[in-house]
Amino acid sequence: MWTHDFTTIWSPCRDLLIGSYLGVNPNFSFPPFRRSPPRTPSLLSSTTSPMSRNDKENRDPRYGIQNSSPASRKRPASAMASGLSLGARKKASPKDPYVHHGRHFGRTVFAFPNIHALVANALAFNDENPPNTPQERREARIYVKLLNLIPGLKEIILDADPDEVTEVCASIQKGTNGGRADDTKGLKPAIIDWISPEDGEPLRPKLPRNSKIERGFHHPRTGFLLCPISMDWADEEVREQLRNKEISVSGEDWPVFLFRDEKFDSEEPWRGLLRSRLLVLAYKHVFTSPSSADDHSRATRSGNARLHGMTRVTAASIAYIATQVRFALSDAAQFCRSDYDTDSETFYTSLLDLLEDPEEEEEVTALIAWWNKVIFPSTLRSTTRVAPANSAWRLIKKKRAEKKALAGAASTARGEEGS
């Protein structure tokens, strides 16, 4: 398999103008190139470590990128590693700030990245070798967002030696993987509470909070929520085929839980899409704290949004939550991006494709505004809140101004009498 050696793609970084290819920021450019001494390790060297046997909820696919001769700098489309495909895990300090940023990156920018390949491929883009395919253009956009998210990362990538860059990428990757694992673990029991009858009665049949074997199409409630809108869950034959896996559901065949009140309108397919109560509860659980997902409780600790200074919902974060909810409802034991049964990566990227489609801009803008109002209402209020003219604060300021004016007039009169 072909790949870039990091030292061989370092030189072409001098005149990168990624933004001009993306339409994101035509003035975007990197600092002047400064060569570091050549080092043996490659940014894209494949390193695989044994998967922990205890990590059964979030197991990443094992694949790497083999070293090859640096003779050519061209990127064969069929052979290059993708920055949008999850890579192998690497060790990093749990207190590493890049781990912290990586967690937020995975939740709000892109859920299944290969950080090493993402950086290397982006550095290879130049005037002679621009991003051409939709995947390459998305990869380049995500790289720009990564630089904007992490302070000082651009300087490290361009100025540091390959060893340091490799370590930083490994830390970001660890954060991305770890954040996803934590969210999967937290949503696994919580989802049972949210899909239970609102009158307090348990599900029938009852579903355990810490086991998934009876979820998915095996249970009437989770099966209904996961049933694609292209199929009729009320049809007994359809239910049996789904339970027996005679029908394989594609990630692009969206389930009914994505829609408000689990109702899909074939005449107006945007109606209620990505506005369901289940998605809102899961979003609050992940971003504003688990306790905030309870309508009758207030958050008792800072959530991930506050820890990262997040005050607006991103399209990628909605797709991420939808993917997590879909997995929590399923009977799958391991969160694998390319798992045959869940097809999570296809599901996630199909949502991103819609939310990033310029032709859907009007609907997406309305959707994001709706989410911001639901998740960050205080942020919206703070930008429009104006005290009325008869408020106590304005009346106090008015009286103060009047007293100052009277005092000034009196001082002027005394001065005129003295002269």
C-alpha positions in Angstrom: 0.0 0.0 0.0 1.3 3.5 -0.9 1.7 6.2 1.7 3.5 9.5 2.3 6.6 9.5 4.3 6.2 12.6 6.5 9.6 14.0 5.7 9.0 13.8 2.0 5.8 15.8 2.1 7.2 18.4 4.5 8.8 20.5 1.7 5.6 21.0 -0.5 3.9 22.6 2.5 5.6 26.0 1.8 2.9 27.5 -0.4 -0.2 25.6 0.8 -3.4 27.6 0.2 -6.0 25.1 1.4 -8.7 27.7 1.8 -8.6 28.7 -1.8 -9.6 25.2 -2.8 -12.3 24.9 -0.3 -14.0 28.2 -0.4 -13.7 28.3 3.3 -11.1 31.0 3.7 -9.3 32.2 0.5 -6.7 34.0 2.7 -5.8 30.8 4.6 -2.1 30.0 4.3 0.7 28.4 6.3 3.8 30.2 7.7 7.0 30.0 5.6 8.6 26.6 5.5 11.5 25.9 7.9 13.1 22.5 7.4 13.7 20.4 10.4 16.6 17.8 10.4 15.4 14.5 8.7 14.2 11.9 11.2 13.6 8.2 10.7 10.0 7.9 12.0 7.3 8.7 9.6 4.0 10.4 10.5 2.1 7.7 8.7 4.1 4.7 10.0 1.8 1.9 10.9 1.7 1.0 14.6 -0.7 -1.5 15.9 -1.2 -2.5 19.4 -3.3 -5.4 20.8 -6.8 -4.4 21.5 -7.8 -4.4 25.1 -10.0 -7.4 25.9 -11.9 -5.3 28.3 -12.9 -2.7 25.7 -15.9 -4.4 24.3 -18.1 -1.3 23.7 -15.8 0.7 21.5 -13.4 -1.4 19.4 -11.7 0.4 16.5 -10.9 -1.4 13.3 -7.3 -2.6 13.1 -5.6 -1.3 10.1 -2.5 0.7 9.5 -0.5 2.3 6.7 2.6 0.6 5.5 5.8 2.4 4.9 6.9 2.8 1.3 9.5 4.5 -0.8 9.3 8.3 -0.8 10.1 8.5 -4.5 6.7 9.9 -5.5 4.7 12.7 -4.0 1.6 12.0 -6.0 -1.4 10.5 -4.2 -2.9 7.5 -5.9 -6.6 7.8 -5.1 -7.1 4.1 -4.7 -4.1 3.5 -2.4 -3.9 6.6 -0.1 -4.9 6.3 3.5 -7.9 8.4 4.3 -8.0 11.0 7.1 -11.7 10.2 7.4 -11.2 6.5 8.3 -10.4 5.6 11.9 -6.8 4.4 12.5 -5.1 2.3 15.1 -4.9 3.4 18.8 -1.7 4.8 20.3 -0.7 5.6 23.8 -0.9 9.1 25.2 -0.9 10.8 28.6 -4.4 11.1 30.1 -3.6 14.7 31.1 -2.4 15.6 27.6 -4.2 18.8 26.5 -4.4 17.4 22.9 -6.4 14.5 24.3 -8.8 17.1 25.7 -9.1 18.8 22.4 -9.4 15.5 20.6 -12.5 14.5 22.5 -14.3 17.7 21.4 -13.1 17.3 17.8 -14.6 13.9 17.5 -17.9 15.0 18.9 -18.3 18.3 17.0 -16.2 18.1 13.8 -15.7 14.5 12.7 -16.4 11.3 14.6 -14.2 8.7 12.7 -10.9 10.4 11.8 -7.5 9.0 11.2 -5.6 12.0 12.5 -2.2 11.0 11.2 -3.5 10.5 7.6 -5.7 13.6 7.9 -2.6 15.8 8.6 -0.3 14.1 6.1 -2.9 14.2 3.3 -3.7 17.9 4.0 0.0 18.8 3.8 0.2 17.1 0.4 -2.4 19.4 -1.1 -0.9 22.2 -3.2 -1.4 24.1 -6.5 -0.3 21.1 -8.5 -2.1 18.6 -6.3 -5.4 20.1 -5.0 -8.1 18.1 -3.3 -10.3 16.9 -6.2 -12.8 14.3 -4.9 -15.6 15.0 -2.5 -13.8 13.0 0.2 -10.6 14.9 -0.3 -12.4 18.3 -0.1 -14.2 17.2 3.1 -10.8 16.0 4.5 -9.2 19.3 3.8 -12.1 21.2 5.3 -11.9 19.1 8.4 -8.2 19.7 8.6 -8.8 23.5 8.6 -11.3 23.0 11.4 -8.8 21.0 13.4 -6.3 23.8 13.1 -8.9 26.3 14.3 -9.9 24.2 17.2 -6.5 23.5 18.7 -4.4 26.6 19.6 -0.8 26.4 18.2 -1.4 23.2 16.3 -0.5 24.7 12.9 2.9 25.9 14.2 3.6 22.5 15.7 2.8 20.7 12.5 5.0 23.0 10.4 7.9 23.7 12.8 8.2 20.6 15.0 10.2 17.4 14.1 8.2 14.4 12.9 8.5 12.6 16.2 6.7 15.4 18.0 4.0 15.7 15.3 3.4 12.0 15.6 2.9 12.2 19.3 0.5 15.1 19.0 -1.5 13.3 16.4 -1.6 10.2 18.6 -2.9 12.3 21.5 -5.7 13.8 19.4 -6.6 10.4 18.2 -6.8 9.1 21.7 -9.1 11.9 22.7 -11.4 11.2 19.8 -11.6 7.5 20.6 -11.9 8.0 24.3 -14.7 10.6 24.0 -16.7 8.3 21.8 -16.2 5.4 24.2 -17.3 7.4 27.2 -20.4 8.6 25.4 -21.3 5.1 24.3 -20.9 3.9 27.8 -23.1 6.7 29.3 -25.9 6.4 26.7 -26.2 2.6 27.0 -28.2 2.7 30.3 -29.7 6.2 29.9 -31.5 5.4 26.6 -33.7 2.8 28.4 -35.1 5.5 30.7 -35.9 7.8 27.7 -37.7 5.2 25.7 -39.8 3.9 28.6 -43.4 5.0 29.0 -43.7 8.6 30.4 -46.2 7.4 33.0 -43.4 5.7 34.8 -44.3 2.1 33.8 -41.5 -0.1 32.7 -41.1 -1.3 29.1 -42.9 -4.5 28.2 -41.0 -6.8 27.9 -38.5 -5.2 30.3 -35.1 -4.2 29.0 -32.0 -4.3 31.2 -30.0 -1.1 31.4 -26.6 -2.7 31.1 -27.2 -5.4 28.5 -27.9 -5.0 24.8 -28.6 -8.5 23.8 -32.4 -8.0 23.8 -32.4 -4.6 22.1 -32.5 -3.9 18.4 -35.2 -5.5 16.3 -35.7 -8.2 19.1 -37.7 -5.8 21.2 -40.9 -4.1 20.0 -39.9 -0.6 21.3 -36.3 -0.4 20.1 -37.3 -2.3 16.9 -39.9 0.3 16.1 -37.5 3.2 16.7 -34.8 1.6 14.6 -37.1 0.6 11.8 -36.2 2.4 8.6 -38.9 4.7 7.2 -38.8 2.6 4.0 -40.3 -0.4 5.9 -43.5 -0.9 7.9 -42.9 -2.1 11.4 -46.6 -3.0 11.7 -46.0 -5.8 9.2 -45.3 -9.0 11.0 -43.3 -10.4 8.1 -41.1 -7.3 8.0 -40.5 -7.6 11.8 -39.5 -11.3 11.4 -37.1 -10.6 8.6 -35.4 -7.8 10.5 -35.1 -10.0 13.6 -33.7 -12.9 11.7 -31.4 -10.6 9.7 -32.9 -11.7 6.5 -33.0 -8.0 5.7 -29.8 -5.9 6.0 -30.5 -2.3 6.8 -28.2 0.1 5.1 -26.8 3.1 7.1 -28.4 5.3 4.4 -31.9 4.0 5.2 -32.7 6.3 8.1 -34.7 5.1 11.1 -37.9 6.6 12.3 -36.4 7.9 15.6 -34.7 10.7 13.7 -38.1 12.4 13.2 -40.2 14.4 15.6 -42.8 12.1 17.3 -41.5 9.2 15.2 -43.5 10.4 12.2 -42.2 10.7 8.7 -44.0 12.7 6.0 -43.1 11.4 2.5 -44.4 14.6 1.0 -42.3 16.8 3.2 -39.3 14.6 4.2 -37.6 17.5 6.0 -40.5 17.9 8.4 -39.4 17.0 11.9 -36.1 15.5 10.7 -33.4 15.5 13.4 -35.8 17.2 15.9 -36.9 14.2 17.9 -37.1 14.2 21.7 -34.7 11.3 21.9 -32.0 13.2 20.1 -32.4 16.2 22.3 -32.1 14.2 25.5 -29.0 12.4 24.2 -27.5 15.7 23.1 -28.0 17.2 26.5 -26.6 14.1 28.2 -23.4 14.4 26.2 -22.9 18.1 25.9 -24.6 19.8 28.8 -24.3 17.0 31.4 -26.3 13.8 32.1 -28.5 15.4 34.7 -29.6 18.1 32.3 -31.3 15.5 30.1 -33.9 15.2 32.9 -36.6 17.7 32.2 -37.1 18.2 35.9 -33.5 18.6 36.9 -30.8 21.2 36.4 -27.2 20.4 35.5 -25.1 19.6 38.6 -21.7 19.9 37.0 -20.1 21.5 34.0 -20.8 19.6 30.8 -18.6 19.1 27.8 -19.9 22.1 26.0 -18.9 24.5 28.8 -15.5 22.8 29.3 -14.7 23.5 25.6 -16.4 26.9 25.4 -19.0 25.6 23.0 -22.0 27.9 22.6 -23.4 26.8 19.3 -24.6 23.5 17.9 -22.6 22.1 14.9 -24.1 20.0 12.1 -21.5 17.3 12.8 -22.5 17.1 16.5 -26.1 16.4 15.6 -24.9 13.6 13.2 -22.7 12.3 16.0 -25.5 12.1 18.6 -27.8 10.5 16.1 -25.1 7.8 15.4 -24.7 7.2 19.2 -28.4 6.9 19.8 -28.8 4.5 16.9 -26.0 2.3 18.3 -27.5 2.5 21.9 -30.8 1.2 20.6 -29.2 -1.6 18.6 -28.2 -5.0 20.0 -24.6 -4.6 18.7 -22.0 -5.0 21.5 -19.1 -3.2 19.8 -19.1 0.3 18.3 -17.3 -0.3 15.0 -17.4 2.2 12.3 -17.8 -0.4 9.6 -19.7 -3.0 11.5 -21.8 -5.0 9.1 -25.0 -4.9 11.2 -24.9 -1.3 12.4 -23.1 0.3 9.4 -22.4 3.3 11.7 -19.9 5.1 9.5 -22.2 5.0 6.5 -25.1 6.3 8.7 -23.0 9.1 10.1 -21.5 10.3 6.8 -24.9 10.1 5.0 -26.2 12.6 7.6 -23.2 14.8 7.1 -23.7 14.7 3.4 -27.2 16.1 3.8 -26.2 18.7 6.4 -23.3 20.0 4.3 -25.1 20.0 1.0 -25.3 23.6 -0.3 -28.7 22.9 -1.9 -30.1 22.2 1.6 -28.7 25.3 3.2 -32.1 26.9 4.0 -33.4 23.8 5.8 -30.1 23.2 7.6 -29.9 26.8 8.8 -33.4 26.5 10.3 -32.4 23.2 11.8 -29.3 24.6 13.5 -31.3 27.6 14.8 -33.8 25.2 16.3 -31.1 23.2 18.0 -29.4 26.4 19.4 -32.6 27.5 20.9 -33.1 24.2 22.6 -29.6 23.5 23.8 -28.1 27.0 24.3 -31.1 29.3 25.1 -29.1 31.5 27.4 -26.6 32.3 24.7 -29.3 33.4 22.4 -31.0 35.5 25.1 -27.8 37.2 26.0 -27.5 38.7 22.5 -31.1 40.1 22.3 -31.9 41.0 25.9 -32.5 44.8 26.3 -33.7 46.5 29.5 -36.9 48.5 29.0 -36.8 52.3 29.5 -38.8 52.0 32.8 -36.6 49.3 34.4 -35.0 50.0 37.7 -31.5 50.0 36.2 -32.4 52.6 33.6 -34.3 54.8 36.1 -31.3 54.8 38.4 -29.0 55.8 35.6 -31.5 58.5 34.5 -31.7 59.9 38.0 -27.9 59.9 38.3 -27.6 61.8 35.1 -30.1 64.4 36.2 -28.3 65.0 39.5 -25.0 65.4 37.7 -26.6 67.9 35.4 -28.1 69.9 38.3 -24.7 69.9 40.1 -23.0 71.1 37.0 -25.5 73.9 36.5 -25.1 75.0 40.1 -21.3 75.1 39.8 -21.5 77.2 36.7 -23.9 79.7 38.3 -21.6 80.1 41.3 -18.6 80.7 39.0 -20.5 83.5 37.2 -21.5 85.2 40.5 -17.9 85.2 41.7 -16.6 86.8 38.6 
